[in-house]
Amino acid sequence: MSWDLLGHEWAETLLRTHIARNDARHAYLFTGAPGVGRRSLALEFASALNCTQAPKPGEYCGVCRICKQTARMQLPDLSLVTPESEGGMIKVGQVRELQHTLSLTPYEACYRIALLLNFQLANVNAQNALLKTLEEAPPSVILLLTADAADSLLPTISSRCEILRLRPVPVETLEEALMTRWNVPSADARLYAHLASGRPGLARQMAADPTMLEKRRGWLDEFLRLLPLNRRERFAAAESLARNREQLRLVLQVWLSFTRDILLTANGMVSKVVNLDYEKDSRRIAEALPSQRALKMVNTLIKGLEDLEANANLRLLLDTILLDIPCIN
């Protein structure tokens, strides 16, 4: 069975070769933006490593019990490590529990595989705890880590992994695949492909979950509503947006995407706009706003997201952002 991936052919070829030559590394790190396909690639690799009926080395059948359980992430020999709560961190206790599991002989597969998703969310203690396993992994253990970037982890972690850096696929390629492989209507496929900026996983999430677009539209409509308001009115409206850290992160990411559209439009690069359903709004604001002010708005939101990661006070952070965004009627 061919690996069910869009793009990343070079990574698939590399991993297939490692299996075919019986030369799989003890640890791999898949990096790239969320939704680009890091987890999908890791699971395809895990299936090919452990399939009991592989047509040839580097492939998998997709129908044996191990393949089916791997696809559902229910294989006894597949350990999953993620933050315990939304917006939380991976903690040292989770890593120590994993180490105990990995010390056992595989139950039925060739390898015990550890899938550590979004490991940039692991705290320093958890990352340091994993070092022992990375340095002394049993021959029957393979660790598969995903992260936004290699430099978001401790250097001692990334240096002990084979790093595969995944990039978004061309937007046109993703749009075509959404229509032909996943039966998404053409108008929706074009919007999803642009909003996902070439990240197949994110585009498919949007296609499968209409509430993602509903929330996004609500946050964009709120941004447009806030623009003409004065300082006092903005502060009054901000309370509902700063309820929790994860929601505010998503709101600011959507606002940043839209303000980038404004900046691109102001500089004559309309073809690179991603919020196609709000193109009239970004054009209207770009015409009313000098390019330098548009750039300042983008930088304000970038800094806001950075401060959010540094655990800034949510309400104070949002108030600061709303102060810096210009009033536009």
Secondary structure, 3 states (H helix, E strand, C coil): CCCCCCCCHHHHHHHHHHHHCCCCCCEEEEECCCCCCHHHHHHHHHHHHHCCCCCCCCCCCCCCHHHHHHHCCCCCCEEEECCCCCCCCECHHHHHHHHHHHCCCCCCCCCEEEEECCHHHECHHHHHHHHHHHHCCCCCEEEEEEECCHHHCCHHHHCCCEEEECCCCCHHHHHHHHHHCCCCCHHHHHHHHHHCCCCHHHHHHHHHCHHHHHHHHHHHHHHHHHCCCCHHHHHHHHHHHCCCHHHHHHHHHHHHHHHHHHHHHHCCCHHHCCCHHHHHHHHHHHHHCCHHHHHHHHHHHHHHHHHHHCCCCHHHHHHHHHHHCCCCC
